[in-house]
Amino acid sequence: QVQLVESGGGLVQAGGSLRLSCVASGRTFSSNAMGWFRQVPGKEREFVAAISWSGGRTYYLDSVKGRFTISRDKNTVYLQMNSLKPEDTAVYYCAADVYRINTATPEASYWGQGTQVTVSS
């Protein structure tokens, strides 16, 4: 019922920047947050950032605070990633209806297809 289409991934040198975009369509009338997760092969999925439906609250993984900024405009959510580090390399997934934010196990109801972000040294 909700489709998420991501773009903006790519290869960048350490210290560089990328902006990920995610366009949501379908039934998007939800009071829950949208956000981003990431996953490296062989590792568990990791919460990165979320933003409330109204945009009034944002949440970040500690290791990206001060470097990443999540924002939204209507049904599009963005993740501006600055000062990228090799450890940021992962597949990044847009997520809708994010819940259990600021818990040990954030989760979401809908997922995008993922976009690869690779940061080289």
HELIX and SHEET records of a PDB file:
HELIX    1   1 ASP A   62  VAL A   64  5                                   3    
HELIX    2   2 PRO A   86  ASP A   88  5                                   3    
SHEET    1   A 4 VAL A   2  SER A   7  0                                        
SHEET    2   A 4 LEU A  18  GLY A  26 -1                                        
SHEET    3   A 4 THR A  76  MET A  81 -1                                        
SHEET    4   A 4 PHE A  68  ASP A  73 -1                                        
SHEET    1   B 6 GLY A  10  GLN A  13  0                                        
SHEET    2   B 6 THR A 115  SER A 120  1                                        
SHEET    3   B 6 ALA A  90  TYR A  99 -1                                        
SHEET    4   B 6 ALA A  33  GLN A  39 -1                                        
SHEET    5   B 6 GLU A  46  ILE A  51 -1                                        
SHEET    6   B 6 THR A  58  TYR A  60 -1                                        
SHEET    1   C 4 GLY A  10  GLN A  13  0                                        
SHEET    2   C 4 THR A 115  SER A 120  1                                        
SHEET    3   C 4 ALA A  90  TYR A  99 -1                                        
SHEET    4   C 4 GLU A 107  TRP A 111 -1                                        
END                                                                             
